[in-house]
Amino acid sequence: MKRPIAVVGPTATGKSELALQLAESLGGEVINADAMQIYRGMDVGTAKMPPQQRRGIVHHQLDVLEVTETASVARYQAAARSDVEAVLERGAVPIIVGGSGLYVQALVDALTFPATDAAVRARWESELSARGAGALHRDLAAVDAEAARNILASDGRRIVRALEVVELTGQPFSASAPTVGVPRWGTILIGLDRATAELDARIEARTSTMFAEGLVEEVTHLVGVGLLEGVTARRALGYAQVLAALDGVHDLAEAQRATVAGTRRYVRRQRSWFRRDARVQWLDAADPALAETVIGLVSGAGAT
């Protein structure tokens, strides 16, 4: 059986281009693992590959949610696993590509999702609004020290979820952590990275291009179709900063600078997440023979 290939790593390293090259060479279809590219209309700000540049390669898990809908890792897991199975049944190679670590892990590892309760979640979200993420992080540390160590004190959404799970299950949030072993379907994980200075420059250039090619107009359009009603889409990098500019919090120049800074922080979190996974084979994304190197690796591992 053909084995999936997951191309992971920090944003702006060139994962999408490599995924296309692999799909062309190996007879594959692409499975998106970027948490924001699942939204319809969020194209410029997520660096989504335009249809005309996809070289006829079938893509899955792009444009599957409206911006008013809340993204769910559990929903993604079920839908993307179904896509991978269908691609394998067609005799093609699934090429999983994206930098959302939890989405990748939900796809290839044994990750289960504890029950949720709307009333409990709403109560903790109210506490978050009233007291702030730092205070809730201290609450979490008191009942689940391990979860508090693994969740940033500024990550209000994950803190709320951890407190909800602890309250509902009476168990630590870490009890629902994924079981890491042999990846599902024997997936081969390829990590791309670049030198920090080079990646910083690519992030700055890409952000500049996004603003020049219509990010503000895209956000304005999405506001008209309900962006402000959504929970997750409006928080995406670039979109949140432009929304703040449209609200008069800062100007567009500052929105662009804040997007660059936020993306660089996000890269650090992505590196931390994926570098913990010893199964990932890391490669220099600047290598001109990158695609050939990967094809050699996966062929030697029995990917096809």
Short mmCIF file of the C-alpha atoms (twelve columns), coordinates in Angstrom:
data_MODEL
# 
_entry.id   MODEL 
# 
loop_
_atom_site.group_PDB 
_atom_site.id 
_atom_site.type_symbol 
_atom_site.label_atom_id 
_atom_site.label_alt_id 
_atom_site.label_comp_id 
_atom_site.label_asym_id 
_atom_site.label_seq_id 
_atom_site.Cartn_x 
_atom_site.Cartn_y 
_atom_site.Cartn_z 
_atom_site.pdbx_PDB_model_num 
ATOM 1   C CA . MET A 1   0.000   0.000  0.000   1 
ATOM 2   C CA . LYS A 2   1.194   3.510  -0.749  1 
ATOM 3   C CA . ARG A 3   2.154   5.482  2.362   1 
ATOM 4   C CA . PRO A 4   1.135   9.091  2.993   1 
ATOM 5   C CA . ILE A 5   3.785   11.790 3.209   1 
ATOM 6   C CA . ALA A 6   3.349   14.677 5.647   1 
ATOM 7   C CA . VAL A 7   5.262   17.877 4.843   1 
ATOM 8   C CA . VAL A 8   5.404   19.914 8.051   1 
ATOM 9   C CA . GLY A 9   7.341   22.743 9.657   1 
ATOM 10  C CA . PRO A 10  7.246   26.517 10.086  1 
ATOM 11  C CA . THR A 11  5.229   28.827 7.882   1 
ATOM 12  C CA . ALA A 12  6.846   30.379 4.786   1 
ATOM 13  C CA . THR A 13  9.407   27.589 4.353   1 
ATOM 14  C CA . GLY A 14  7.981   26.398 1.014   1 
ATOM 15  C CA . LYS A 15  5.852   23.428 2.074   1 
ATOM 16  C CA . SER A 16  3.076   23.999 -0.478  1 
ATOM 17  C CA . GLU A 17  5.454   24.077 -3.438  1 
ATOM 18  C CA . LEU A 18  7.183   20.898 -2.294  1 
ATOM 19  C CA . ALA A 19  3.801   19.208 -1.827  1 
ATOM 20  C CA . LEU A 20  2.894   19.987 -5.441  1 
ATOM 21  C CA . GLN A 21  6.210   18.630 -6.702  1 
ATOM 22  C CA . LEU A 22  5.757   15.413 -4.718  1 
ATOM 23  C CA . ALA A 23  2.172   15.004 -5.879  1 
ATOM 24  C CA . GLU A 24  3.254   15.419 -9.507  1 
ATOM 25  C CA . SER A 25  6.142   12.989 -9.196  1 
ATOM 26  C CA . LEU A 26  4.470   10.319 -7.084  1 
ATOM 27  C CA . GLY A 27  0.891   10.500 -8.316  1 
ATOM 28  C CA . GLY A 28  -0.586  12.151 -5.256  1 
ATOM 29  C CA . GLU A 29  -3.366  14.328 -3.916  1 
ATOM 30  C CA . VAL A 30  -2.874  17.075 -1.339  1 
ATOM 31  C CA . ILE A 31  -4.515  17.045 2.109   1 
ATOM 32  C CA . ASN A 32  -4.396  20.493 3.740   1 
ATOM 33  C CA . ALA A 33  -3.295  20.656 7.385   1 
ATOM 34  C CA . ASP A 34  -3.394  24.435 7.850   1 
ATOM 35  C CA . ALA A 35  -6.078  25.437 10.343  1 
ATOM 36  C CA . MET A 36  -6.944  28.704 8.565   1 
ATOM 37  C CA . GLN A 37  -6.872  27.555 4.951   1 
ATOM 38  C CA . ILE A 38  -9.999  25.532 5.695   1 
ATOM 39  C CA . TYR A 39  -11.982 28.812 5.555   1 
ATOM 40  C CA . ARG A 40  -13.639 30.003 2.355   1 
ATOM 41  C CA . GLY A 41  -12.518 33.447 1.303   1 
ATOM 42  C CA . MET A 42  -9.409  33.499 3.499   1 
ATOM 43  C CA . ASP A 43  -7.020  33.303 0.595   1 
ATOM 44  C CA . VAL A 44  -4.562  36.193 0.502   1 
ATOM 45  C CA . GLY A 45  -3.855  36.265 4.239   1 
ATOM 46  C CA . THR A 46  -3.306  32.503 4.524   1 
ATOM 47  C CA . ALA A 47  -1.079  32.252 1.424   1 
ATOM 48  C CA . LYS A 48  -3.521  29.700 0.023   1 
ATOM 49  C CA . MET A 49  -2.383  28.262 -3.298  1 
ATOM 50  C CA . PRO A 50  -4.758  29.684 -5.975  1 
ATOM 51  C CA . PRO A 51  -6.597  27.018 -8.004  1 
ATOM 52  C CA . GLN A 52  -4.842  28.054 -11.218 1 
ATOM 53  C CA . GLN A 53  -1.460  27.348 -9.586  1 
ATOM 54  C CA . ARG A 54  -2.325  23.865 -8.290  1 
ATOM 55  C CA . ARG A 55  -1.228  22.200 -11.570 1 
ATOM 56  C CA . GLY A 56  -4.366  20.103 -11.702 1 
ATOM 57  C CA . ILE A 57  -3.525  18.390 -8.410  1 
ATOM 58  C CA . VAL A 58  -6.602  17.575 -6.330  1 
ATOM 59  C CA . HIS A 59  -6.621  19.363 -2.950  1 
ATOM 60  C CA . HIS A 60  -8.678  18.359 0.092   1 
ATOM 61  C CA . GLN A 61  -9.661  20.285 3.250   1 
ATOM 62  C CA . LEU A 62  -9.457  23.698 1.605   1 
ATOM 63  C CA . ASP A 63  -12.459 26.052 1.696   1 
ATOM 64  C CA . VAL A 64  -14.665 23.718 3.741   1 
ATOM 65  C CA . LEU A 65  -15.915 26.189 6.384   1 
ATOM 66  C CA . GLU A 66  -17.547 29.598 6.343   1 
ATOM 67  C CA . VAL A 67  -15.825 32.302 8.405   1 
ATOM 68  C CA . THR A 68  -18.831 32.306 10.734  1 
ATOM 69  C CA . GLU A 69  -18.156 28.673 11.703  1 
ATOM 70  C CA . THR A 70  -15.844 27.583 14.495  1 
ATOM 71  C CA . ALA A 71  -12.946 25.374 13.467  1 
ATOM 72  C CA . SER A 72  -12.726 22.062 15.300  1 
ATOM 73  C CA . VAL A 73  -9.774  19.691 15.420  1 
ATOM 74  C CA . ALA A 74  -12.222 16.819 15.944  1 
ATOM 75  C CA . ARG A 75  -14.121 17.745 12.768  1 
ATOM 76  C CA . TYR A 76  -10.898 18.078 10.847  1 
ATOM 77  C CA . GLN A 77  -9.630  14.734 12.126  1 
ATOM 78  C CA . ALA A 78  -12.727 12.849 10.961  1 
ATOM 79  C CA . ALA A 79  -12.936 14.581 7.578   1 
ATOM 80  C CA . ALA A 80  -9.211  14.492 6.763   1 
ATOM 81  C CA . ARG A 81  -8.832  10.842 7.779   1 
ATOM 82  C CA . SER A 82  -11.710 10.020 5.448   1 
ATOM 83  C CA . ASP A 83  -9.931  11.926 2.669   1 
ATOM 84  C CA . VAL A 84  -6.658  10.066 3.257   1 
ATOM 85  C CA . GLU A 85  -8.447  6.698  3.181   1 
ATOM 86  C CA . ALA A 86  -10.209 7.622  -0.070  1 
ATOM 87  C CA . VAL A 87  -6.954  8.741  -1.702  1 
ATOM 88  C CA . LEU A 88  -5.275  5.480  -0.706  1 
ATOM 89  C CA . GLU A 89  -8.189  3.476  -2.064  1 
ATOM 90  C CA . ARG A 90  -7.721  5.247  -5.410  1 
ATOM 91  C CA . GLY A 91  -4.120  4.073  -5.459  1 
ATOM 92  C CA . ALA A 92  -2.738  7.601  -5.061  1 
ATOM 93  C CA . VAL A 93  -0.324  9.018  -2.481  1 
ATOM 94  C CA . PRO A 94  -1.810  11.374 0.135   1 
ATOM 95  C CA . ILE A 95  0.473   14.400 0.558   1 
ATOM 96  C CA . ILE A 96  -0.436  16.005 3.897   1 
ATOM 97  C CA . VAL A 97  0.879   19.564 4.083   1 
ATOM 98  C CA . GLY A 98  0.611   22.270 6.725   1 
ATOM 99  C CA . GLY A 99  2.074   23.874 9.791   1 
ATOM 100 C CA . SER A 100 -0.787  23.406 12.271  1 
ATOM 101 C CA . GLY A 101 0.817   20.915 14.627  1 
ATOM 102 C CA . LEU A 102 -2.324  19.741 16.377  1 
ATOM 103 C CA . TYR A 103 -4.077  19.138 13.052  1 
ATOM 104 C CA . VAL A 104 -1.184  17.015 11.796  1 
ATOM 105 C CA . GLN A 105 -1.055  15.081 15.054  1 
ATOM 106 C CA . ALA A 106 -4.807  14.526 15.083  1 
ATOM 107 C CA . LEU A 107 -4.483  13.045 11.615  1 
ATOM 108 C CA . VAL A 108 -1.570  10.651 12.155  1 
ATOM 109 C CA . ASP A 109 -1.755  9.799  15.878  1 
ATOM 110 C CA . ALA A 110 -4.239  8.285  18.319  1 
ATOM 111 C CA . LEU A 111 -5.755  11.539 19.531  1 
ATOM 112 C CA . THR A 112 -9.165  11.529 21.205  1 
ATOM 113 C CA . PHE A 113 -11.273 14.510 22.192  1 
ATOM 114 C CA . PRO A 114 -12.973 14.739 25.603  1 
ATOM 115 C CA . ALA A 115 -16.597 15.786 25.724  1 
ATOM 116 C CA . THR A 116 -17.504 19.444 25.780  1 
ATOM 117 C CA . ASP A 117 -20.286 21.274 27.583  1 
ATOM 118 C CA . ALA A 118 -21.542 24.585 26.226  1 
ATOM 119 C CA . ALA A 119 -22.523 25.953 29.641  1 
ATOM 120 C CA . VAL A 120 -19.197 25.074 31.259  1 
ATOM 121 C CA . ARG A 121 -17.271 26.457 28.281  1 
ATOM 122 C CA . ALA A 122 -19.307 29.694 28.353  1 
ATOM 123 C CA . ARG A 123 -18.648 30.134 32.062  1 
ATOM 124 C CA . TRP A 124 -14.879 29.794 31.616  1 
ATOM 125 C CA . GLU A 125 -14.943 32.095 28.580  1 
ATOM 126 C CA . SER A 126 -16.745 34.659 30.706  1 
ATOM 127 C CA . GLU A 127 -14.013 34.266 33.325  1 
ATOM 128 C CA . LEU A 128 -11.432 34.780 30.586  1 
ATOM 129 C CA . SER A 129 -13.072 38.037 29.502  1 
ATOM 130 C CA . ALA A 130 -13.406 39.284 33.059  1 
ATOM 131 C CA . ARG A 131 -10.059 38.227 34.559  1 
ATOM 132 C CA . GLY A 132 -7.715  37.665 31.639  1 
ATOM 133 C CA . ALA A 133 -5.649  34.737 30.400  1 
ATOM 134 C CA . GLY A 134 -2.938  35.139 33.042  1 
ATOM 135 C CA . ALA A 135 -5.359  34.681 35.931  1 
ATOM 136 C CA . LEU A 136 -6.953  31.622 34.333  1 
ATOM 137 C CA . HIS A 137 -3.512  30.188 33.663  1 
ATOM 138 C CA . ARG A 138 -2.830  30.386 37.403  1 
ATOM 139 C CA . ASP A 139 -6.157  28.610 38.040  1 
ATOM 140 C CA . LEU A 140 -5.082  25.881 35.631  1 
ATOM 141 C CA . ALA A 141 -1.680  25.527 37.311  1 
ATOM 142 C CA . ALA A 142 -3.454  24.867 40.611  1 
ATOM 143 C CA . VAL A 143 -5.464  21.925 39.225  1 
ATOM 144 C CA . ASP A 144 -3.233  20.639 36.405  1 
ATOM 145 C CA . ALA A 145 0.385   21.746 36.667  1 
ATOM 146 C CA . GLU A 146 1.483   19.746 33.608  1 
ATOM 147 C CA . ALA A 147 -1.135  21.340 31.364  1 
ATOM 148 C CA . ALA A 148 -0.133  24.784 32.620  1 
ATOM 149 C CA . ARG A 149 3.503   24.077 31.756  1 
ATOM 150 C CA . ASN A 150 2.551   23.088 28.218  1 
ATOM 151 C CA . ILE A 151 0.101   25.926 27.479  1 
ATOM 152 C CA . LEU A 152 1.255   29.517 27.030  1 
ATOM 153 C CA . ALA A 153 -0.085  31.892 29.676  1 
ATOM 154 C CA . SER A 154 -1.400  34.074 26.845  1 
ATOM 155 C CA . ASP A 155 -3.285  31.282 25.047  1 
ATOM 156 C CA . GLY A 156 -6.738  31.952 26.480  1 
ATOM 157 C CA . ARG A 157 -8.556  29.558 24.174  1 
ATOM 158 C CA . ARG A 158 -6.482  26.505 25.134  1 
ATOM 159 C CA . ILE A 159 -6.545  27.463 28.823  1 
ATOM 160 C CA . VAL A 160 -10.343 27.586 28.733  1 
ATOM 161 C CA . ARG A 161 -10.480 24.198 27.017  1 
ATOM 162 C CA . ALA A 162 -8.122  22.647 29.578  1 
ATOM 163 C CA . LEU A 163 -10.147 23.981 32.510  1 
ATOM 164 C CA . GLU A 164 -13.350 22.741 30.872  1 
ATOM 165 C CA . VAL A 165 -11.920 19.222 30.446  1 
ATOM 166 C CA . VAL A 166 -10.609 19.098 34.011  1 
ATOM 167 C CA . GLU A 167 -14.003 20.153 35.354  1 
ATOM 168 C CA . LEU A 168 -15.985 17.726 33.191  1 
ATOM 169 C CA . THR A 169 -13.762 14.659 33.525  1 
ATOM 170 C CA . GLY A 170 -12.102 15.115 36.896  1 
ATOM 171 C CA . GLN A 171 -8.866  14.165 35.147  1 
ATOM 172 C CA . PRO A 172 -5.888  16.237 34.013  1 
ATOM 173 C CA . PHE A 173 -6.114  17.725 30.553  1 
ATOM 174 C CA . SER A 174 -2.909  15.838 29.753  1 
ATOM 175 C CA . ALA A 175 -4.831  12.548 30.082  1 
ATOM 176 C CA . SER A 176 -6.283  13.263 26.631  1 
ATOM 177 C CA . ALA A 177 -2.827  13.820 25.102  1 
ATOM 178 C CA . PRO A 178 -2.140  11.859 21.914  1 
ATOM 179 C CA . THR A 179 -0.396  8.517  21.925  1 
ATOM 180 C CA . VAL A 180 2.708   8.952  19.792  1 
ATOM 181 C CA . GLY A 181 4.042   5.833  18.099  1 
ATOM 182 C CA . VAL A 182 4.051   4.517  14.569  1 
ATOM 183 C CA . PRO A 183 2.095   7.106  12.540  1 
ATOM 184 C CA . ARG A 184 -1.263  6.041  11.137  1 
ATOM 185 C CA . TRP A 185 -0.931  4.464  7.658   1 
ATOM 186 C CA . GLY A 186 2.855   4.444  8.157   1 
ATOM 187 C CA . THR A 187 2.936   8.143  7.262   1 
ATOM 188 C CA . ILE A 188 6.409   9.498  6.520   1 
ATOM 189 C CA . LEU A 189 6.945   12.890 8.180   1 
ATOM 190 C CA . ILE A 190 9.215   15.364 6.384   1 
ATOM 191 C CA . GLY A 191 10.081  18.623 8.158   1 
ATOM 192 C CA . LEU A 192 11.154  21.747 6.279   1 
ATOM 193 C CA . ASP A 193 13.029  24.635 7.840   1 
ATOM 194 C CA . ARG A 194 15.349  27.451 6.845   1 
ATOM 195 C CA . ALA A 195 17.978  29.564 8.572   1 
ATOM 196 C CA . THR A 196 16.241  32.026 10.901  1 
ATOM 197 C CA . ALA A 197 17.497  35.162 9.118   1 
ATOM 198 C CA . GLU A 198 16.410  33.773 5.759   1 
ATOM 199 C CA . LEU A 199 12.985  32.775 7.059   1 
ATOM 200 C CA . ASP A 200 12.513  36.161 8.743   1 
ATOM 201 C CA . ALA A 201 13.185  37.844 5.399   1 
ATOM 202 C CA . ARG A 202 10.729  35.540 3.620   1 
ATOM 203 C CA . ILE A 203 8.049   36.301 6.228   1 
ATOM 204 C CA . GLU A 204 8.549   40.044 5.819   1 
ATOM 205 C CA . ALA A 205 8.430   39.793 2.016   1 
ATOM 206 C CA . ARG A 206 5.367   37.558 2.037   1 
ATOM 207 C CA . THR A 207 3.519   39.834 4.442   1 
ATOM 208 C CA . SER A 208 4.337   42.860 2.305   1 
ATOM 209 C CA . THR A 209 2.982   41.022 -0.735  1 
ATOM 210 C CA . MET A 210 -0.215  40.104 1.099   1 
ATOM 211 C CA . PHE A 211 -0.923  43.724 1.997   1 
ATOM 212 C CA . ALA A 212 -0.034  44.874 -1.517  1 
ATOM 213 C CA . GLU A 213 -2.207  42.224 -3.177  1 
ATOM 214 C CA . GLY A 214 -5.436  42.816 -1.319  1 
ATOM 215 C CA . LEU A 215 -5.416  41.565 2.266   1 
ATOM 216 C CA . VAL A 216 -7.238  44.671 3.514   1 
ATOM 217 C CA . GLU A 217 -9.856  44.352 0.799   1 
ATOM 218 C CA . GLU A 218 -10.221 40.632 1.584   1 
ATOM 219 C CA . VAL A 219 -10.805 41.344 5.282   1 
ATOM 220 C CA . THR A 220 -13.309 44.085 4.442   1 
ATOM 221 C CA . HIS A 221 -15.235 41.680 2.210   1 
ATOM 222 C CA . LEU A 222 -15.200 38.953 4.877   1 
ATOM 223 C CA . VAL A 223 -16.541 41.374 7.473   1 
ATOM 224 C CA . GLY A 224 -19.500 41.791 5.155   1 
ATOM 225 C CA . VAL A 225 -20.167 38.040 5.155   1 
ATOM 226 C CA . GLY A 226 -19.848 37.536 8.906   1 
ATOM 227 C CA . LEU A 227 -16.159 37.444 9.859   1 
ATOM 228 C CA . LEU A 228 -16.839 39.313 13.110  1 
ATOM 229 C CA . GLU A 229 -19.431 36.703 14.075  1 
ATOM 230 C CA . GLY A 230 -16.885 33.883 13.936  1 
ATOM 231 C CA . VAL A 231 -14.729 32.729 16.834  1 
ATOM 232 C CA . THR A 232 -11.595 31.341 15.200  1 
ATOM 233 C CA . ALA A 233 -11.345 32.905 11.728  1 
ATOM 234 C CA . ARG A 234 -11.174 36.496 12.978  1 
ATOM 235 C CA . ARG A 235 -8.157  35.631 15.168  1 
ATOM 236 C CA . ALA A 236 -5.982  34.491 12.261  1 
ATOM 237 C CA . LEU A 237 -2.641  36.214 11.772  1 
ATOM 238 C CA . GLY A 238 -3.022  39.194 9.488   1 
ATOM 239 C CA . TYR A 239 -6.790  39.235 9.776   1 
ATOM 240 C CA . ALA A 240 -6.797  40.195 13.461  1 
ATOM 241 C CA . GLN A 241 -4.258  42.937 12.815  1 
ATOM 242 C CA . VAL A 242 -6.198  44.364 9.856   1 
ATOM 243 C CA . LEU A 243 -9.442  44.246 11.845  1 
ATOM 244 C CA . ALA A 244 -7.734  46.274 14.573  1 
ATOM 245 C CA . ALA A 245 -6.659  48.827 11.953  1 
ATOM 246 C CA . LEU A 246 -10.187 49.041 10.577  1 
ATOM 247 C CA . ASP A 247 -11.374 49.673 14.165  1 
ATOM 248 C CA . GLY A 248 -8.872  52.535 14.503  1 
ATOM 249 C CA . VAL A 249 -6.634  50.768 17.047  1 
ATOM 250 C CA . HIS A 250 -3.616  51.374 14.798  1 
ATOM 251 C CA . ASP A 251 -2.895  52.222 11.176  1 
ATOM 252 C CA . LEU A 252 -2.260  49.776 8.336   1 
ATOM 253 C CA . ALA A 253 1.501   50.213 8.530   1 
ATOM 254 C CA . GLU A 254 1.380   49.064 12.138  1 
ATOM 255 C CA . ALA A 255 -0.963  46.230 11.158  1 
ATOM 256 C CA . GLN A 256 1.657   45.031 8.704   1 
ATOM 257 C CA . ARG A 257 4.471   45.291 11.267  1 
ATOM 258 C CA . ALA A 258 2.356   43.474 13.868  1 
ATOM 259 C CA . THR A 259 1.582   40.708 11.374  1 
ATOM 260 C CA . VAL A 260 5.283   40.177 10.698  1 
ATOM 261 C CA . ALA A 261 6.062   40.097 14.427  1 
ATOM 262 C CA . GLY A 262 3.176   37.751 15.163  1 
ATOM 263 C CA . THR A 263 4.207   35.408 12.352  1 
ATOM 264 C CA . ARG A 264 7.753   35.226 13.677  1 
ATOM 265 C CA . ARG A 265 6.416   34.305 17.133  1 
ATOM 266 C CA . TYR A 266 4.218   31.679 15.508  1 
ATOM 267 C CA . VAL A 267 7.259   30.207 13.735  1 
ATOM 268 C CA . ARG A 268 8.975   29.759 17.092  1 
ATOM 269 C CA . ARG A 269 5.948   27.848 18.406  1 
ATOM 270 C CA . GLN A 270 5.811   25.704 15.260  1 
ATOM 271 C CA . ARG A 271 9.492   24.832 15.563  1 
ATOM 272 C CA . SER A 272 9.042   23.922 19.219  1 
ATOM 273 C CA . TRP A 273 6.052   21.694 18.407  1 
ATOM 274 C CA . PHE A 274 7.480   19.799 15.453  1 
ATOM 275 C CA . ARG A 275 11.038  19.522 16.804  1 
ATOM 276 C CA . ARG A 276 9.664   17.486 19.736  1 
ATOM 277 C CA . ASP A 277 8.577   14.788 17.277  1 
ATOM 278 C CA . ALA A 278 11.513  12.458 16.723  1 
ATOM 279 C CA . ARG A 279 9.754   10.860 13.747  1 
ATOM 280 C CA . VAL A 280 10.159  13.990 11.605  1 
ATOM 281 C CA . GLN A 281 13.040  13.891 9.109   1 
ATOM 282 C CA . TRP A 282 14.311  17.463 8.813   1 
ATOM 283 C CA . LEU A 283 15.568  18.958 5.564   1 
ATOM 284 C CA . ASP A 284 16.843  22.373 4.470   1 
ATOM 285 C CA . ALA A 285 14.067  23.973 2.430   1 
ATOM 286 C CA . ALA A 286 16.698  26.038 0.595   1 
ATOM 287 C CA . ASP A 287 18.250  22.929 -0.968  1 
ATOM 288 C CA . PRO A 288 17.738  23.239 -4.771  1 
ATOM 289 C CA . ALA A 289 17.483  19.438 -4.953  1 
ATOM 290 C CA . LEU A 290 14.897  19.267 -2.172  1 
ATOM 291 C CA . ALA A 291 12.173  17.443 -4.107  1 
ATOM 292 C CA . GLU A 292 14.625  14.840 -5.423  1 
ATOM 293 C CA . THR A 293 15.988  14.329 -1.901  1 
ATOM 294 C CA . VAL A 294 12.518  13.749 -0.486  1 
ATOM 295 C CA . ILE A 295 11.551  11.377 -3.283  1 
ATOM 296 C CA . GLY A 296 14.699  9.391  -2.585  1 
ATOM 297 C CA . LEU A 297 13.889  9.255  1.114   1 
ATOM 298 C CA . VAL A 298 10.302  8.172  0.724   1 
ATOM 299 C CA . SER A 299 11.099  5.682  -2.025  1 
ATOM 300 C CA . GLY A 300 13.722  4.093  0.208   1 
ATOM 301 C CA . ALA A 301 11.143  3.938  3.002   1 
ATOM 302 C CA . GLY A 302 8.639   2.163  0.736   1 
ATOM 303 C CA . ALA A 303 6.267   5.075  0.197   1 
ATOM 304 C CA . THR A 304 5.345   3.852  -3.266  1 
# 
